[in-house]
Amino acid sequence: MLDANLNRLKEGIRVVEDTARYLHNDEQIASCLKSLRHKATLKNISSLLVYRDSVQDVLKKTISSEADRDELSKIVLANFKRAQESSRVLEEYLKYADLGIFGESEVFKDIRYKLYELEKKFILKHFEGISPSK
């Protein structure tokens, strides 16, 4: 679970980062996202790889709401949400004593709150008429 959520977190950030960088030429937001992506790490990550089973993942199929990306803003919002949710999962499970060896819960809490702020900045700056969600 830690490995999967770290991947989701970094992938979600990367999608938004590349949108800011290549489609909006927004160095400030892209740089902040890049910093967060690099901050999102776990200790002893290689020991988690043995548990990865993407072939048997029971929820790997795309559902209809995940396929609805007919606007750039939907891609950005979905990936901010994906990253925020994954950060929250990591934050919560790293509080569990047996998993604390992989990292600090507070690091992922900090990432999550920074993602909330960056979502607001990005949406208000680049997508007129769309409200950032909470």
Backbone as CSV, one residue per row, in Angstrom:
resi,resn,N_x,N_y,N_z,CA_x,CA_y,CA_z,C_x,C_y,C_z
1,MET,0.809,-1.194,0.000,0.000,0.000,0.000,0.860,1.268,0.000
2,LEU,1.941,1.272,0.756,2.814,2.446,0.784,3.427,2.696,-0.585
3,ASP,3.921,1.646,-1.198,4.545,1.740,-2.512,3.551,2.263,-3.550
4,ALA,2.349,1.711,-3.556,1.324,2.123,-4.522,0.940,3.582,-4.329
5,ASN,0.786,4.004,-3.081,0.398,5.388,-2.834,1.525,6.369,-3.105
6,LEU,2.750,5.966,-2.873,3.869,6.835,-3.236,3.909,7.026,-4.751
7,ASN,3.699,5.943,-5.495,3.666,6.048,-6.955,2.531,6.954,-7.417
8,ARG,1.340,6.769,-6.861,0.188,7.601,-7.231,0.457,9.068,-6.916
9,LEU,1.038,9.327,-5.766,1.353,10.695,-5.366,2.294,11.345,-6.367
10,LYS,3.384,10.670,-6.669,4.386,11.244,-7.568,3.868,11.361,-9.000
11,GLU,3.085,10.374,-9.441,2.516,10.430,-10.789,1.527,11.586,-10.920
12,GLY,0.666,11.758,-9.913,-0.297,12.856,-9.936,0.391,14.207,-9.965
13,ILE,1.407,14.361,-9.133,2.171,15.613,-9.130,2.817,15.826,-10.490
14,ARG,3.376,14.779,-11.074,4.095,14.918,-12.347,3.174,15.356,-13.481
15,VAL,1.959,14.839,-13.510,1.011,15.251,-14.551,0.737,16.750,-14.452
16,VAL,0.481,17.239,-13.242,0.198,18.663,-13.055,1.452,19.496,-13.309
17,GLU,2.585,19.013,-12.846,3.863,19.702,-13.064,4.125,19.890,-14.558
18,ASP,3.947,18.831,-15.332,4.179,18.929,-16.776,3.169,19.841,-17.454
19,THR,1.943,19.864,-16.952,0.936,20.782,-17.492,1.353,22.224,-17.230
20,ALA,1.782,22.501,-16.004,2.242,23.854,-15.666,3.460,24.237,-16.497
21,ARG,4.369,23.312,-16.650,5.631,23.582,-17.347,5.459,23.724,-18.856
22,TYR,4.852,22.738,-19.475,4.825,22.694,-20.938,3.619,23.380,-21.569
23,LEU,2.479,23.371,-20.899,1.283,23.952,-21.502,1.001,25.372,-21.029
24,HIS,1.478,25.725,-19.832,1.228,27.062,-19.301,2.503,27.876,-19.093
25,ASN,3.641,27.261,-19.312,4.925,27.953,-19.147,5.005,28.656,-17.785
26,ASP,4.525,27.967,-16.753,4.458,28.531,-15.406,5.599,27.957,-14.564
27,GLU,6.708,28.659,-14.588,7.905,28.183,-13.892,7.699,28.086,-12.383
28,GLN,7.008,29.057,-11.806,6.834,29.075,-10.354,6.063,27.845,-9.862
29,ILE,4.910,27.595,-10.447,4.108,26.448,-10.008,4.804,25.140,-10.355
30,ALA,5.369,25.053,-11.554,6.068,23.824,-11.958,7.230,23.523,-11.012
31,SER,7.973,24.547,-10.621,9.106,24.353,-9.703,8.647,23.902,-8.322
32,CYS,7.566,24.484,-7.834,7.028,24.067,-6.529,6.586,22.610,-6.573
33,LEU,5.921,22.233,-7.656,5.477,20.846,-7.795,6.660,19.890,-7.896
34,LYS,7.672,20.294,-8.627,8.870,19.456,-8.758,9.516,19.239,-7.387
35,SER,9.596,20.297,-6.596,10.168,20.178,-5.245,9.362,19.212,-4.382
36,LEU,8.037,19.309,-4.461,7.195,18.394,-3.686,7.382,16.957,-4.142
37,ARG,7.482,16.764,-5.452,7.669,15.409,-5.991,8.963,14.803,-5.478
38,HIS,10.009,15.601,-5.415,11.296,15.098,-4.924,11.296,14.902,-3.404
39,LYS,10.452,15.646,-2.716,10.334,15.501,-1.259,9.579,14.217,-0.882
40,ALA,8.761,13.737,-1.803,7.927,12.554,-1.557,8.758,11.285,-1.714
41,THR,9.360,10.865,-0.619,10.180,9.651,-0.639,9.894,8.825,0.611
42,LEU,10.184,7.560,0.491,10.088,6.646,1.625,11.438,5.993,1.835
43,LYS,11.760,5.708,3.077,12.980,4.962,3.394,12.736,3.488,3.089
44,ASN,13.790,2.786,2.782,13.714,1.332,2.569,12.684,0.932,1.516
45,ILE,12.510,1.778,0.502,11.479,1.531,-0.515,11.688,0.203,-1.239
46,SER,12.934,-0.190,-1.429,13.190,-1.441,-2.152,12.607,-2.651,-1.418
47,SER,12.503,-2.568,-0.096,11.930,-3.690,0.653,10.424,-3.823,0.417
48,LEU,9.798,-2.773,-0.103,8.366,-2.828,-0.387,8.064,-3.418,-1.760
49,LEU,9.042,-3.413,-2.636,8.814,-3.879,-4.008,8.376,-5.331,-4.075
50,VAL,8.811,-6.134,-3.151,8.444,-7.547,-3.143,6.925,-7.727,-2.989
51,TYR,6.254,-6.756,-2.394,4.811,-6.840,-2.175,3.994,-6.284,-3.341
52,ARG,4.649,-5.674,-4.307,3.939,-5.083,-5.438,3.354,-6.192,-6.312
53,ASP,2.059,-6.087,-6.584,1.388,-7.074,-7.432,0.390,-6.354,-8.335
54,SER,0.894,-5.575,-9.265,0.022,-4.800,-10.143,-0.799,-5.683,-11.078
55,VAL,-0.326,-6.895,-11.347,-1.073,-7.818,-12.209,-2.390,-8.227,-11.544
56,GLN,-2.362,-8.461,-10.240,-3.546,-8.925,-9.510,-4.335,-7.798,-8.836
57,ASP,-3.995,-6.553,-9.098,-4.673,-5.423,-8.466,-6.162,-5.456,-8.816
58,VAL,-7.004,-5.581,-7.816,-8.441,-5.738,-8.043,-9.124,-4.455,-8.524
59,LEU,-8.468,-3.315,-8.404,-9.069,-2.050,-8.840,-8.281,-1.379,-9.960
60,LYS,-7.576,-2.148,-10.764,-6.766,-1.517,-11.807,-7.576,-1.109,-13.036
61,LYS,-8.783,-1.639,-13.189,-9.615,-1.263,-14.334,-10.055,0.186,-14.204
62,THR,-10.098,0.869,-15.324,-10.547,2.253,-15.355,-12.066,2.305,-15.228
63,ILE,-12.550,3.170,-14.335,-13.993,3.371,-14.224,-14.381,4.594,-15.048
64,SER,-15.664,4.744,-15.329,-16.115,5.791,-16.252,-15.687,7.193,-15.827
65,SER,-15.740,7.501,-14.542,-15.349,8.846,-14.101,-13.863,9.113,-14.320
66,GLU,-13.051,8.068,-14.329,-11.618,8.236,-14.587,-11.341,8.480,-16.066
67,ALA,-12.260,8.059,-16.920,-12.072,8.215,-18.363,-12.591,9.560,-18.863
68,ASP,-13.309,10.290,-18.035,-13.902,11.573,-18.419,-12.882,12.698,-18.261
69,ARG,-12.090,12.886,-19.288,-11.057,13.926,-19.246,-11.101,14.744,-20.546
70,ASP,-12.273,15.289,-20.845,-12.449,16.019,-22.092,-11.991,17.474,-22.016
71,GLU,-11.524,17.896,-20.854,-10.999,19.250,-20.684,-9.699,19.178,-19.890
72,LEU,-8.786,20.066,-20.215,-7.502,20.111,-19.516,-7.698,20.322,-18.015
73,SER,-8.660,21.156,-17.667,-8.904,21.422,-16.245,-9.285,20.149,-15.487
74,LYS,-9.995,19.236,-16.137,-10.373,17.977,-15.482,-9.154,17.102,-15.225
75,ILE,-8.211,17.132,-16.143,-6.966,16.376,-15.956,-6.202,16.930,-14.765
76,VAL,-6.085,18.246,-14.719,-5.350,18.895,-13.629,-6.033,18.635,-12.285
77,LEU,-7.339,18.861,-12.218,-8.060,18.652,-10.959,-7.988,17.201,-10.499
78,ALA,-8.175,16.268,-11.418,-8.128,14.844,-11.056,-6.762,14.463,-10.508
79,ASN,-5.717,15.016,-11.080,-4.376,14.657,-10.626,-3.989,15.362,-9.339
80,PHE,-4.484,16.569,-9.117,-4.294,17.181,-7.799,-4.980,16.319,-6.739
81,LYS,-6.217,15.897,-7.014,-6.952,15.070,-6.050,-6.227,13.748,-5.806
82,ARG,-5.777,13.112,-6.872,-5.049,11.835,-6.756,-3.839,12.006,-5.837
83,ALA,-3.086,13.069,-6.047,-1.886,13.315,-5.243,-2.246,13.623,-3.787
84,GLN,-3.275,14.441,-3.583,-3.688,14.787,-2.220,-4.168,13.554,-1.455
85,GLU,-4.974,12.733,-2.113,-5.491,11.526,-1.462,-4.365,10.557,-1.108
86,SER,-3.441,10.377,-2.023,-2.320,9.467,-1.765,-1.438,9.986,-0.643
87,SER,-1.248,11.288,-0.619,-0.458,11.882,0.454,-1.132,11.642,1.804
88,ARG,-2.457,11.729,1.823,-3.196,11.494,3.069,-3.058,10.037,3.525
89,VAL,-3.126,9.100,2.589,-2.961,7.684,2.940,-1.578,7.456,3.545
90,LEU,-0.558,8.002,2.908,0.809,7.847,3.426,0.941,8.495,4.800
91,GLU,0.379,9.680,4.942,0.414,10.382,6.228,-0.201,9.517,7.335
92,GLU,-1.351,8.942,7.074,-2.044,8.148,8.089,-1.311,6.851,8.414
93,TYR,-0.886,6.115,7.397,-0.267,4.815,7.657,1.141,4.919,8.228
94,LEU,1.817,6.022,7.982,3.141,6.192,8.585,3.049,6.526,10.074
95,LYS,1.848,6.816,10.553,1.635,6.991,11.993,1.629,5.643,12.710
96,TYR,1.312,4.609,11.972,1.261,3.254,12.522,2.684,2.814,12.852
97,ALA,2.904,2.401,14.071,4.258,2.121,14.575,5.059,1.179,13.681
98,ASP,4.433,0.123,13.193,5.165,-0.857,12.380,5.615,-0.299,11.032
99,LEU,4.969,0.760,10.569,5.306,1.323,9.256,6.146,2.593,9.356
100,GLY,6.327,3.105,10.552,7.105,4.322,10.757,8.546,4.228,10.284
101,ILE,9.050,3.022,10.121,10.427,2.846,9.635,10.585,3.323,8.196
102,PHE,9.457,3.510,7.501,9.523,3.917,6.097,9.523,5.430,5.901
103,GLY,9.175,6.194,6.923,9.189,7.641,6.762,8.394,8.345,7.845
104,GLU,8.363,9.655,7.720,7.701,10.519,8.691,6.330,10.950,8.181
105,SER,5.331,10.734,8.976,3.963,11.122,8.647,3.849,12.612,8.322
106,GLU,4.535,13.435,9.106,4.439,14.890,8.942,4.935,15.374,7.578
107,VAL,5.862,14.664,6.975,6.352,15.036,5.637,5.197,14.997,4.646
108,PHE,4.382,13.959,4.722,3.282,13.805,3.779,2.110,14.720,4.111
109,LYS,1.960,15.074,5.383,0.956,16.077,5.757,1.342,17.423,5.157
110,ASP,2.609,17.772,5.253,3.106,19.018,4.684,2.911,19.038,3.162
111,ILE,3.227,17.945,2.509,3.033,17.847,1.055,1.557,18.052,0.714
112,ARG,0.683,17.400,1.461,-0.760,17.502,1.196,-1.250,18.941,1.306
113,TYR,-0.852,19.652,2.347,-1.297,21.036,2.504,-0.698,21.949,1.434
114,LYS,0.506,21.687,1.029,1.100,22.473,-0.062,0.376,22.199,-1.380
115,LEU,-0.054,20.958,-1.573,-0.828,20.628,-2.775,-2.171,21.357,-2.784
116,TYR,-2.818,21.508,-1.628,-4.070,22.264,-1.562,-3.847,23.703,-2.030
117,GLU,-2.772,24.312,-1.553,-2.476,25.696,-1.933,-2.108,25.818,-3.412
118,LEU,-1.311,24.878,-3.900,-0.921,24.919,-5.310,-2.114,24.668,-6.225
119,GLU,-3.020,23.810,-5.804,-4.238,23.579,-6.586,-5.007,24.890,-6.735
120,LYS,-5.181,25.588,-5.642,-5.909,26.859,-5.665,-5.221,27.863,-6.585
121,LYS,-3.914,28.022,-6.432,-3.162,28.953,-7.283,-3.282,28.589,-8.756
122,PHE,-3.083,27.316,-9.045,-3.087,26.849,-10.437,-4.450,27.079,-11.084
123,ILE,-5.503,26.642,-10.413,-6.849,26.744,-10.979,-7.252,28.200,-11.157
124,LEU,-7.041,29.025,-10.153,-7.421,30.435,-10.256,-6.615,31.170,-11.325
125,LYS,-5.381,30.776,-11.509,-4.514,31.441,-12.484,-4.771,30.982,-13.918
126,HIS,-5.029,29.707,-14.113,-5.056,29.163,-15.473,-6.421,28.707,-15.978
127,PHE,-7.400,28.587,-15.104,-8.710,28.103,-15.538,-9.808,29.015,-15.003
128,GLU,-10.097,30.051,-15.752,-11.112,31.023,-15.368,-12.476,30.343,-15.235
129,GLY,-13.180,30.664,-14.170,-14.532,30.153,-13.993,-14.623,28.794,-13.326
130,ILE,-13.497,28.191,-13.000,-13.510,26.889,-12.330,-13.046,27.097,-10.900
131,SER,-13.784,26.530,-9.969,-13.417,26.656,-8.557,-12.565,25.477,-8.127
132,PRO,-11.472,25.748,-7.421,-10.703,24.636,-6.853,-11.566,23.935,-5.817
133,SER,-11.526,22.631,-5.803,-12.335,21.882,-4.842,-11.578,21.693,-3.545
134,LYS,-12.287,21.444,-2.503,-11.671,21.249,-1.185,-11.476,19.794,-0.911
